[in-house]
Amino acid sequence: MNDDININIYPRLERSIAKIKEIFGESADVNVVKVYVSGVRCAVVTLEAMVSSADLSKMLFAPLMDFNMKNALPEDVFEFISSQGIFSVEQKQIKTFDDISQKLCSGFAVVLVNGIDKGMAYSAQGFSIKSIEESSTEANVKGTKEALSDNLRTSMSLIRRRVKNPLLRFEFVKAGKLSNTELCLVYIEGKTPEKLKKLIRARLKRIKLDLILTTGSVLPFVSENRGAFFSAVSTTERPDVLAAKINEGRIAVLIDGVPYAAVCPTLFIENFQTVDDYEEKPYLAFYQRLIRYAAFFIASFLPGFYVAAAMHHPEVLSRALLLNLIASEESTPFPLVAEMFIVIVMFEILREAGLRLPKAVGGAVSIVGGLVIGDAAVTSGLISAPLLIIIGITATSSFALPSLNAQTTVLRLVGVAAGGMWGFFGMGILITVFLINAAATDCFAVPYTSPIAPFTLKAMRDVLVRVGFKKMQQQEVIIEDLNGAKGDK
Amino acid sequence: MEEKNIKISSGQMYVLLILARIMHTMIFHAKEFKIGTPVMLALVFTTIIESVMSIPLILLLKDGGCDPVSIIAGNGRLAVFVRFLYSAYFLFISAGTLMYFAQFMKAEFNKTATPMAVIIVLTLAAAYCAYLGIEGTARAGTIVLWAFMVLFVVMAAVSEGEFERLNLLPVTLKDTDKILDYAVRDLSSSWWLPMLASMGAYLKNGVGKTVGGYLISKFLILETLMLLVTLVLWNFVGVLGYPMLALGAYAKTVFIQRFDAINMFVWCLNCVIVNGTYLFISAQSFGEGRRKIGVAASSAVAAIGAVVIFLMSLGLNDGVAFVIKLSGIVLLGVIVPLAAVIVKKKRANQE
């Protein structure tokens, strides 16, 4: 398809217009306005709703109509529109139909002059965009309330407002054979390693997908870790978080039309850090992080350990708890493992329903699921009360770490199977396998489990304990320090 | 930066070596063997002997990691043979570890899983470890070592066992046999030497730190354990067999009485890491063959090999096993590195 349109613009205006219409398959949103400028035939081509009509009439049509030259030749008119009379934030001379189609799709207006085999493209984007909103997945108490936008330029401005320095760089890469989506690399010159930039650029250029509509479709190309359970590339919708990450030498990829940025390399410990940690006193941040680490273990392994202890190692439980458990389980018809699976699946269904439904109805689902079904299940003797408490604690803990939701969900299910089959032995095997998988995950030679393993002392200042900002400013830690290549770590 | 770190640090190497040793100590079954002051003295001698035995390795790896087999024989037939020896040796060690762990599970948690299930599951997990590579295993090992430390601290903190100083009997000439017996037993567990030799190519630098750290830690850990067992338990170990379990069971707190399962859980973490390392060594010792058949296939072959050797060695005499272990240590942990040092020096002189 590219070969068909990668040809020069025809000098004859009618033929060029016909070609543009052919390229767009007579699509209804192609607007062609034919005008005479000092007696020379011209055409202004735009895509419906991609340009601002008000801007277009002020910036383009008014100067074109005002241009008056006796016996003007097409060259004079082109000279006028390309270098004298029309001013736009971004204007570019174009030579091929491929250029025309790309510019039109990006919200430019294209002006063609009869007798000239070139054209001019003027930035006149006017499509409606969503206003800047609060982050919905990375909520915080005290930090900024602005989240990245669907519009790439707006997102770029949000980052630029936080890093007012020429060293902040934005670099465009196009991807998506059909969508021609603009991806934007964001980094700070001098902090991000050159090799990392080169690699990301090369990998993004290798994307052969037709459409790029989600961050998920870019992530596997950014970091190639086959079989990794945890992702060494994270996403964020917060411009402040993104700014902090690139300041540590990381690189971010913004995608036009997606309000999330992919950031790499990412570490396991970063799932437990929030913006509020840096707003509060260090001791409170330490406490909150401790809670989050505990929440991760509870959300992932508590059901498995519960089943393992109850079925294989009752000696681990206290006598009172054991007697209580036996009494509860005697009245239920299912084996403990089956019961646990049923409740976990029930919880996942409720969570999914709450997520997909409109907010007003979503709340009702929680009430129906949590209170009505839960209470009825215990009262009718289908599910034991201790088990429901375990799942309640597990579910609540999983909400504390939304970025690890996929992992905790899988670990929970596999944990119940392993614990049910082989008790603590099964749990031990499961935990080791996932631990090794996480430890073997790298992103550009930065181990996912660093700075814990390999151990990097100076980076431990922001793992469980967060040191004060005065100490932080004394020594900078960048991502390259964690790749285990510098000395004995 | 685009490539993965295929080398591990001296600290990570230390972790792998010490975990392997802790694994062996943990699954050591006391039987009629009595722990006491003569054994503690024997450990001093064996540590000195091990220090001497490690000199060729230190000389070989002091300038950074290298592969002793390539130095001696390049990629020739001799290299294939020596690599095969390394591979077979660590499959044998892996099979032994699996057997001891399965025996422990059978003795203490016979209802949890059958010995065959234990062996198969452990081998599969270890093969996966070997497939993921030594860097991941070493990093995970660091975290498991932290878990051990926490476990030991918690055990010590909640234990109410009382020390009985009368158990510390003075060493006399009559104990010579006992000292020699333990010294040889301990030396036959020194497969950290061939381990370090076979993983030499993966070591970044700092072999001195690894060896020194290992010998000091091993000495301190074993001496402390033996002192504790002697002071607190004495003959009670004979009843339960496993000193570590006995230590937990003898203590009077409620927590420690329920400790066996938690202990087993941590042992299990270590068993996967250690066997993963053994299988990795065996798989990478396939040399050129590994490249041809691929990492996944070579790890699978190593895993199958470990299970086959386990099945073959079921009725194996303890004496034969002892000879195999000790010969392997001397040949693969001392003679091969020594030969490599000599060849390296000769080449340097020629240049």
Contacts between the chains, C-beta under 8 A, distances in Angstrom:
chain1	res1	chain2	res2	distance
A	193	B	1	5.6
A	195	B	1	4.3
A	195	B	2	5.8
A	196	B	1	6.2
A	199	B	1	7.9
A	199	B	2	5.2
A	309	B	261	7.7
A	312	B	109	7.5
A	312	B	111	6.9
A	312	B	112	5.0
A	312	B	261	7.8
A	313	B	112	7.8
A	313	B	261	4.0
A	315	B	257	7.6
A	315	B	258	5.1
A	315	B	260	7.4
A	315	B	261	6.8
A	316	B	258	4.9
A	316	B	261	5.3
A	316	B	262	7.1
A	317	B	258	8.0
A	318	B	254	7.9
A	421	B	113	7.7
A	422	B	112	5.8
A	422	B	113	4.7
A	422	B	117	7.2
A	422	B	121	7.1
A	423	B	109	7.1
A	423	B	112	4.5
A	423	B	113	7.7
A	423	B	261	7.2
A	424	B	112	7.6
A	424	B	261	4.9
A	424	B	262	7.3
A	424	B	264	5.9
A	424	B	265	4.2
A	424	B	268	7.2
A	425	B	105	6.8
A	425	B	109	6.9
A	425	B	112	5.5
A	425	B	113	5.7
A	425	B	118	6.9
A	425	B	121	7.7
A	425	B	264	6.6
A	425	B	265	7.6
A	425	B	268	5.5
A	426	B	113	7.7
A	426	B	121	7.7
A	427	B	265	6.5
A	428	B	264	7.5
A	428	B	265	4.7
A	428	B	266	7.6
A	428	B	267	7.8
A	428	B	268	3.0
A	428	B	269	5.3
A	428	B	272	7.5
A	429	B	121	5.7
A	429	B	122	7.1
A	429	B	125	5.0
A	429	B	268	6.4
A	429	B	272	6.4
A	431	B	269	6.6
A	432	B	125	6.2
A	432	B	129	7.8
A	432	B	140	7.0
A	432	B	144	7.5
A	432	B	268	7.2
A	432	B	269	4.9
A	432	B	272	4.1
A	432	B	273	6.6
A	433	B	125	5.4
A	433	B	128	6.0
A	433	B	129	7.9
A	433	B	272	7.3
A	435	B	140	4.7
A	435	B	143	6.2
A	435	B	144	7.6
A	435	B	269	7.7
A	436	B	128	7.2
A	436	B	129	5.2
A	436	B	132	5.7
A	436	B	136	5.1
A	436	B	137	6.1
A	436	B	140	4.4
A	436	B	272	7.7
A	436	B	273	7.6
A	436	B	276	7.1
A	437	B	132	6.8
A	437	B	136	7.4
A	438	B	140	7.8
A	439	B	135	7.7
A	439	B	136	4.4
A	439	B	137	7.5
A	439	B	138	8.0
A	439	B	139	3.6
A	439	B	140	4.2
A	439	B	143	7.3
A	440	B	132	3.9
A	440	B	133	6.1
A	440	B	135	6.6
A	440	B	136	2.6
A	440	B	137	7.8
A	440	B	139	7.5
A	440	B	140	7.9
A	441	B	136	7.7
A	442	B	4	5.2
A	442	B	5	7.4
A	442	B	135	7.9
A	444	B	1	5.5
A	444	B	2	6.4
A	445	B	1	5.0
A	445	B	2	7.1
A	445	B	3	6.5
A	445	B	4	6.2
A	445	B	5	5.8
A	447	B	5	7.4
A	447	B	135	7.5
A	447	B	139	6.1
A	449	B	139	5.4
A	449	B	140	7.9
A	449	B	143	7.3
A	452	B	142	7.4
A	452	B	143	6.7
A	453	B	138	7.9
A	453	B	139	3.8
A	453	B	140	7.0
A	453	B	142	4.0
A	453	B	143	5.4
A	454	B	9	6.4
A	454	B	11	7.6
A	454	B	12	6.6
A	454	B	139	6.2
A	454	B	142	7.3
A	455	B	11	7.0
A	455	B	142	6.6
A	480	B	1	7.5
A	483	B	1	6.6
A	483	B	5	7.1
A	484	B	5	5.0
A	484	B	9	6.9
A	485	B	1	7.7
A	485	B	5	6.7
A	487	B	9	8.0
A	488	B	9	4.8
A	488	B	10	5.6
A	488	B	11	6.1
A	488	B	204	7.2
A	488	B	205	7.0
A	488	B	206	5.4
A	488	B	209	7.3
A	489	B	9	5.5
A	489	B	11	7.0
